[in-house]
């Protein structure tokens, strides 16, 4: 019986892994040069890490892979991590809280019960800084990575969680209720909007404006103060958004202010930034100053982002270059010939060639074929050029190697 892979999962073929490793290498290289250090968290985490004081909304929690660890060590309910930031925050609390500033990065998979069950992310977290420059650093780092990957154009969309939270502050909601309501509002759920109109009619107009307003200039952000002057609770959020926008503008980076683009960012408290290639979202992040206190840490500010590796794999153009491939054959399969095959393969690999022993594969995928036989007690090497068809026999492998390197 043929057994297929699980629904919603994918295999990564050799060409996929070449792209995966290339993206991972560029991401790691950029992060290390910016002073970020690599970490990795467990695939399994306790469920209560993600339910702590509403770190994830009920809609998100309804899609996690959760089971009771009754036959394990804990006897508690665990999950396959649905998110990369929350486990990184836990790691910081448990092992790095002594650092005033922690710059961390990771390449990990996350799981959710949806059409694509397993996704890969390249994530970076800047923990310990409340300065807007930290948020700008993350945006610029992400753009540098995407530029090195050759992905263009990239659109940066900016928003701020404090805008919607500030407007809803008058409704006297718990953090869990507010998070759930925000998720529904950002989804523009008609029933929810009707309830708010009935419960707080003064919010109808500003909420409508929140979805309609978009701009791409420093002046646009400043004009928001006049538009929302009747709601002083959101002025700090507008000031914060203006500082980030000013910093990016000063550095020559473009952006689009999209105040309704914060959907799906349950634990974010400040600026939110998302990255798009055409209409496809390829990453996002933002500030989450309340997350670490929610999961048992101190009042420590933080921000971060994730680039979506699965999406990037479809966008990059990668020409795989490697050493020339060489097939090595034993003429009769005697012990001396086989020993010579392994020794020659090792020498070729040291020179940068890809050397494979003959196991019946077709020689058409190889640049060279080396056959090793015997003439009396000595080994005899025959080189065949698979491009020209030319052949040459030598009693010394060093002479064969010279011919190969001469082309």
C-alpha positions in Angstrom: 0.0 0.0 0.0 1.3 3.4 -1.0 1.6 5.8 2.0 1.5 9.5 1.2 2.8 12.4 3.3 0.4 14.0 5.8 -2.1 16.4 4.3 -1.0 20.0 4.6 2.8 19.1 4.7 5.4 19.2 2.0 8.6 17.4 1.1 11.7 19.5 0.4 13.4 18.1 -2.7 17.1 18.6 -3.4 16.4 21.8 -5.4 14.2 23.1 -2.6 16.9 22.4 0.0 19.4 24.3 -2.1 17.1 27.4 -1.9 16.4 26.8 1.8 20.0 26.6 2.7 20.8 29.7 0.6 18.1 31.8 2.3 19.2 30.4 5.7 22.9 31.3 4.9 22.1 34.8 3.8 19.9 35.3 6.9 22.5 33.9 9.3 25.3 36.0 7.7 23.4 39.3 8.0 22.2 38.6 11.6 25.7 37.7 12.8 27.2 40.8 11.3 24.6 42.9 13.1 25.6 41.3 16.4 22.7 38.9 16.7 23.3 35.4 18.1 21.6 32.2 17.1 19.3 30.2 19.3 16.9 27.3 18.9 13.9 26.5 21.0 12.2 23.1 21.5 9.5 22.0 19.1 7.4 21.1 22.2 6.3 23.8 24.6 3.8 23.8 27.5 0.4 25.0 26.4 0.1 27.5 29.2 3.1 29.4 27.7 0.7 30.5 24.9 -2.4 31.0 27.1 -0.7 33.1 29.7 -2.8 36.2 30.1 -4.0 36.1 26.5 -0.6 35.9 24.7 -2.5 34.3 21.8 -6.2 34.9 20.9 -8.8 32.2 21.1 -8.9 31.9 17.3 -5.2 31.2 17.2 -5.3 28.8 20.1 -8.0 26.9 18.3 -5.5 26.0 15.6 -2.6 24.7 17.7 -1.6 21.0 17.8 -2.1 20.2 21.5 -2.0 17.0 23.4 -1.7 15.7 27.0 1.8 14.6 27.9 0.3 11.9 30.2 3.0 9.3 29.4 5.9 11.7 29.6 7.5 13.7 32.4 5.1 16.5 33.0 1.6 15.2 32.8 0.7 18.6 31.4 -0.8 19.7 28.1 1.9 20.5 25.5 1.8 22.0 22.0 3.9 21.9 18.8 5.0 25.5 18.8 2.6 27.7 16.8 4.9 30.8 17.1 8.6 31.6 17.2 8.6 34.8 19.3 6.9 33.5 22.5 9.4 30.6 22.9 12.3 33.0 22.3 10.9 35.2 25.0 10.7 32.2 27.4 14.3 31.3 26.5 15.4 34.8 27.3 13.7 34.7 30.7 15.2 31.4 31.6 18.8 31.9 30.4 19.6 35.4 29.2 17.7 37.8 31.5 21.1 39.0 32.9 21.8 40.7 29.6 20.7 44.3 29.3 20.3 43.9 25.5 19.9 40.5 23.8 19.9 40.2 20.0 18.8 36.8 19.0 17.9 35.0 15.8 16.7 31.5 14.8 15.5 29.4 11.9 12.6 27.2 13.1 9.4 25.6 12.0 6.0 26.4 13.5 2.8 24.4 13.4 -0.9 25.2 13.1 -4.0 23.3 12.2 -4.7 25.0 8.9 -4.1 24.4 5.1 -0.3 24.5 5.5 0.4 22.8 8.8 4.1 23.3 9.0 5.8 26.6 8.1 9.4 27.7 8.4 10.5 31.1 9.7 13.7 33.1 9.9 13.2 35.2 13.1 15.1 37.9 14.9 14.3 39.4 18.3 15.8 42.5 19.9 15.1 42.3 23.7 15.8 45.0 26.3 15.5 48.2 24.2 12.4 50.5 24.2 14.0 52.9 21.7 12.4 53.5 18.3 15.8 53.0 16.8 15.6 49.4 17.7 12.4 49.0 15.7 14.1 50.8 12.8 17.1 48.5 13.1 14.9 45.4 12.7 13.2 46.9 9.6 16.6 47.8 8.0 18.0 44.4 8.9 15.1 42.6 7.2 15.4 44.8 4.1 19.1 44.1 3.9 18.4 40.4 4.0 15.8 40.6 1.3 18.0 42.8 -0.9 20.9 40.2 -0.6 18.4 37.5 -1.6 17.6 39.5 -4.7 13.9 40.0 -3.8 12.4 43.1 -5.2 10.3 45.2 -5.0 9.7 45.1 -1.2 7.0 47.2 0.3 7.1 48.1 4.0 3.7 48.6 5.6 3.6 50.3 9.0 0.9 50.3 11.6 0.7 50.6 15.4 -1.2 48.4 17.8 -1.7 51.3 20.2 -4.1 53.0 17.8 -6.8 50.4 17.9 -6.1 49.5 21.6 -6.4 53.2 22.5 -9.7 53.5 20.8 -11.0 50.4 22.5 -9.7 51.4 25.9 -13.0 53.1 26.8 -14.9 49.8 26.6 -13.5 48.4 29.9 -12.4 45.0 28.5 -10.0 42.4 29.8 -6.8 41.9 27.9 -8.2 38.6 26.5 -11.5 40.3 25.5 -9.7 43.2 23.9 -7.4 40.9 21.9 -10.4 38.8 20.6 -12.3 42.0 19.7 -9.3 43.5 17.9 -9.0 40.3 15.8 -12.6 40.5 14.8 -12.5 44.3 14.1 -9.4 43.9 11.9 -11.2 41.1 10.1 -13.9 43.7 9.6 -16.5 41.3 11.0 -19.9 43.0 10.3 -21.6 41.7 13.4 -18.8 42.9 15.7 -18.8 46.3 14.0 -22.6 46.5 14.6 -22.2 45.7 18.3 -19.6 48.4 18.7 -21.8 50.9 16.9 -24.6 50.1 19.4 -22.3 50.0 22.5 -20.1 52.9 21.7 -21.4 55.0 18.8 -18.6 57.5 19.3 -16.2 54.9 18.0 -17.9 54.3 14.7 -16.3 57.2 12.8 -12.7 56.7 14.1 -12.8 53.0 13.4 -14.0 53.6 9.9 -11.2 56.1 9.4 -8.7 53.6 10.7 -9.5 51.3 7.9 -9.6 53.9 5.2 -6.5 56.0 6.0 -3.3 55.1 4.1 -0.3 57.3 3.3 3.4 57.2 2.6 4.9 60.5 4.0 6.0 62.0 7.2 3.3 64.6 6.9 0.7 62.0 6.7 1.6 60.6 10.1 1.5 64.1 11.7 -1.9 64.8 10.1 -3.3 61.8 12.1 -3.1 64.0 15.2 -5.7 66.3 13.8 -7.9 63.5 12.5 -8.0 61.8 15.9 -7.7 64.8 18.2 -10.8 63.8 20.1 -9.1 60.7 21.3 -6.0 61.7 23.3 -5.4 58.1 24.4 -3.9 57.3 21.0 -1.6 60.3 20.7 1.4 58.5 22.2 1.0 55.8 19.5 0.9 58.4 16.7 4.0 60.0 18.1 5.8 56.6 18.3 4.7 55.8 14.7 6.0 59.2 13.6 9.4 58.6 15.1 9.8 55.3 13.3 8.6 56.8 10.0 11.0 59.8 10.4 13.9 57.4 11.1 13.2 55.3 8.0 12.7 58.4 5.9 16.0 59.9 7.0 17.8 56.7 6.0 16.2 56.7 2.6 13.7 53.8 3.0 10.2 54.0 1.7 7.1 52.8 3.5 3.3 52.7 3.4 1.3 53.7 6.5 -1.6 51.2 6.6 -3.4 51.5 9.9 -5.6 48.5 9.4 -2.7 46.1 8.6 -2.3 44.8 12.2 -4.4 41.7 11.9 -3.0 38.5 13.5 -0.5 40.3 15.8 -2.1 39.4 19.1 0.7 40.3 21.6 2.1 43.4 19.8 1.8 46.7 21.7 3.6 49.2 19.5 4.7 49.7 15.9 3.9 46.9 13.5 5.8 46.4 10.3 5.1 44.0 7.4 7.0 43.2 4.2 5.3 42.5 0.9 6.6 41.5 -2.5 3.8 42.7 -4.9 0.7 41.4 -3.1 2.4 38.6 -1.3 3.3 38.9 2.4 6.8 37.6 3.0 7.4 38.7 6.6 6.3 40.9 9.5 7.1 41.9 13.0 6.7 44.6 15.6 7.1 45.7 19.2 5.8 43.5 22.1 6.7 45.2 25.3 4.0 43.4 27.4 4.8 39.9 26.3 7.8 39.1 28.6 5.9 40.3 31.7 2.9 38.2 30.7 4.9 35.0 30.7 6.6 35.6 34.0 9.5 37.9 33.2 10.2 41.5 34.3 9.0 44.6 32.6 11.4 44.2 29.6 10.7 45.8 26.2 11.3 43.9 23.1 10.6 43.8 19.3 11.2 41.4 16.5 10.3 40.1 13.1 10.0 36.9 11.1 10.6 36.3 7.4 8.6 33.5 5.9 11.0 31.0 4.4 8.4 29.0 2.5 7.3 32.1 0.6 10.9 33.3 0.0 11.8 29.9 -1.6 9.4 30.5 -4.4 10.8 34.0 -5.1 14.5 33.7 -5.1 16.5 32.9 -8.3 19.3 30.6 -7.4 21.9 29.2 -9.7 23.5 26.2 -8.0 27.3 26.1 -8.6 29.4 23.3 -7.3 32.5 21.4 -8.1 32.6 19.3 -11.3 31.1 15.8 -10.7 33.4 12.8 -11.2 32.3 9.1 -11.4 34.9 6.6 -10.2 34.6 3.0 -11.4 36.5 -0.2 -10.5 37.1 -2.3 -13.6 36.8 -5.7 -12.0 35.9 -4.9 -8.4 39.0 -6.4 -6.8 40.1 -5.3 -3.4 43.1 -3.2 -4.7 40.9 -1.5 -7.3 38.2 -0.7 -4.7 40.7 0.7 -2.3 42.1 2.9 -5.1 38.5 4.1 -5.9 38.1 5.3 -2.3 41.5 6.9 -2.2 41.0 8.7 -5.5 37.5 9.9 -4.4 39.0 11.3 -1.2 41.7 13.2 -3.1 39.2 14.6 -5.5 36.9 15.9 -2.8 39.9 17.6 -1.1 40.4 19.5 -4.5 36.8 20.6 -4.6 35.3 18.0 -6.9 32.1 16.1 -6.3 33.3 12.4 -6.4 30.9 9.5 -6.4 31.6 5.8 -6.5 30.0 3.8 -9.3 26.9 2.0 -8.1 25.3 1.6 -11.4 24.3 5.2 -12.1 24.3 6.7 -15.6 27.5 8.6 -16.4 25.7 11.3 -18.3 25.4 13.6 -15.2 29.2 13.6 -14.7 31.9 15.8 -16.1 34.5 13.0 -15.9 34.6 9.3 -15.5 37.7 7.6 -13.9 38.1 3.9 -14.3 40.6 2.1 -12.1 42.0 -1.2 -13.3 45.2 -3.1 -12.9 48.2 -3.7 -15.1 50.3 -6.4 -13.4 50.6 -5.4 -9.8 50.1 -1.7 -10.4 46.9 0.3 -10.8 46.0 1.9 -14.1 43.8 5.0 -14.3 41.7 5.8 -17.3 40.1 9.2 -17.7 37.1 9.8 -20.0 35.9 13.3 -20.8 32.1 13.2 -20.9 31.9 16.4 -23.0 34.4 15.6 -25.7 34.4 11.8 -25.4 38.2 11.8 -25.3 40.1 9.2 -23.2 43.5 9.0 -21.6 45.2 6.3 -19.6 48.0 6.9 -17.1 49.8 4.9 -14.5 49.7 7.8 -12.1 46.6 9.5 -10.7 48.6 12.8 -10.4 48.9 12.8 -14.2 45.1 12.2 -14.5 44.5 15.1 -12.2 46.6 17.4 -14.3 44.6 16.6 -17.4 41.4 17.3 -15.5 42.6 20.6 -14.2 43.8 21.6 -17.7 40.2 21.0 -18.9 
